[in-house]
Amino acid sequence: MTMSAHDSPRTPLMSPHPVSSQTFDGLFEVLARQPENSTALAALQKGLREGGPEAAACYQEFKPVCHAALTAVLQHHGHFANEVRRLAAAQVCHRHQLHGGQVPVTVERLAALAADPLCTLMLAESINTNLTLEQFLTRARTFLLRCHPGEPALLARLRPLLVALVQQVFNNEFVWPVTEAEELAVAALGEELMRTVQAGDNSRIEPLLLLHALYQPLAAHAEAARLAAMPLASFSGDLHPLLTRILHEPRREMELRATIPTLEEVRDPVSRSVRAQYEESPYPRWAHFSGTPKTIRERIQRVRPGFEGPLAGSGQRLQVLVAGCGTGQHSLQVALGNPEADVLAVDLSSASLAYAMRMTERHGARNLTFLQGDLLALPRLGRKFHHIECAGVLHHIKDHAAAWAVLAQCLQPGGTMKIGVYSQAARLLVSHLRACIQREGIGTSPNAVRLFRTRLLTEPAWAGLLPLLERMGDFFSLSMTRDLLFHVQEHQYTVAEIEGIARALGLELLGVQLSRRSVDYLKSKGTLAEPRVQTFAQWRAIEQAYVGSLEMFQFWLQLPAPAGPASAVASLGRVRGAASQ
Ligand SMILES: C[S@@+](CC[C@H](N)C(=O)[O-])C[C@H]1O[C@@H](n2cnc3c(N)ncnc32)[C@H](O)[C@@H]1O
């Protein structure tokens, strides 16, 4: 669904050699015939990511060959990379003429959307990040709700769209605005669904269930257990994947939650509030695992060529900690990339851990175990690790300096760390919006998030921000928006602050991971001849490359091993010159 927030740049880039329009059309023609052609798909993704006028033109009008290619690709692969998904949404909007204010919601338009597999598959598999489409579909949902109860034939005609919309609102965690009238109608529908399930009237269950699930999580319905006990075969075939996703998987997560071992009760009051947020809104809710997992050594060598990696003593397996593993994409990547390592993944939120465990079951990683607890309490484990990863976590801990110290304490001499934290420069817009939310005392509940989001989308004063929010991508599900703008605890770092912390803890910088966007920016300014940043002085000099980008600082550190024979194995991993900063 999404990459981790810290993995990919969000802004399309201008390349010095953009792909030509003939090349784009050629790629679409190839993909329409051979959607499995991975070279053509990679070239399309690269061309869209790099931008330029020809790439921009693909988004500006309906192109039948582009629509056909994207449909074939989605039908073949089942999911899209982010940039292709954006293009698909633009094509759907053009094809069905959804641009231009309050386009009327008509049965004909909905039927056309229902018959467009690019639209229905995309809504089912991903989180839509196109505001035009979102605004139309929000009104389409209201229209569908009003169809009940008297229009079964109409609902049957629009059913592919209805089923896709149910998956879409599940994917975005019901982030779209709901009116009071809709709330009342949905409450009545919930009761009717309850009575129908209790009466065992299967013929009426499906439309009621679908309309109710347009607004409320089915797994939280009073009759969810009875619905889950019904064999899938007693429902129509088009509901099987949907029921797996919105009913059976959430129930599996509830079962898994009860099995997670706990470190100790979370005591820190801010950690408790942070935990509450992620229990309600686990993040990120990823659905597809992409990319080839790499070893820790390979990943460090991208920023520090020649580095040997964290080394265990002879006969020992590498011990790895993922501190704040969230929903498990990160820890799964580490575990699959390093089968010779034992990976422990810790997080405050048992809902996030349960999501992680379910996804780990799906992808199979036997060297990964989970533990619920506060990073601040990790010394109670009495364990030291050869490598620690902590991405997107430290800035959410009130006493973040103490948390850094805990991580350093848990690291073997010679061990390495991969850290991802918020950059002050990158989050200027976010800071502005967070200040507004705090000034107005808006609160952080899911409902407050929904209401504020609606204001941003509808009040003229915010109109200028919408293209930026659309590009950010992190604005289209409830957990994303909460994480982006409503976090109960957020700290933002400067490079100077990170340098101070690292020096105080005796950690040395191995290298900084730069996104393609930063590298291109720095090259365009002539600031970075060699795209490697291995000292704090180099890093400070390029801090402005992050301004407004939303990117995290991502970097690798090492705790040097003391000199002497006992630490010889650990020191093998050190690189000459790592300390000369
Ligand atoms: C933005 S998510 C990032 C998850 C994951 N590292 C990733 O990159 O996908 C932040 C996670 O940090 C966890 N977290 C925050 N404070 C923590 C603490 N004090 N101890 C353990 N986990 C914490 C939250 O529960 C949440 O799941």
The ligand as an ORCA input file, in Angstrom:
! r2SCAN-3c Opt
* xyz 0 1
  C       5.975      5.715     12.565
  S       5.938      4.139     13.270
  C       7.408      3.461     12.505
  C       7.420      1.971     12.510
  C       8.588      1.280     11.777
  N       9.869      1.544     12.372
  C       8.619      1.617     10.314
  O       9.574      2.232      9.891
  O       7.695      1.254      9.599
  C       6.520      4.470     14.909
  C       6.422      3.273     15.841
  O       7.225      3.544     16.982
  C       6.601      2.973     18.097
  N       7.103      3.653     19.310
  C       7.003      4.960     19.627
  N       7.553      5.198     20.834
  C       8.032      3.998     21.274
  C       8.676      3.582     22.458
  N       8.933      4.442     23.446
  N       9.007      2.282     22.586
  C       8.728      1.382     21.592
  N       8.092      1.719     20.453
  C       7.743      3.019     20.286
  C       5.128      3.221     17.853
  O       4.308      2.349     18.611
  C       5.030      3.017     16.367
  O       4.635      1.714     16.025
*
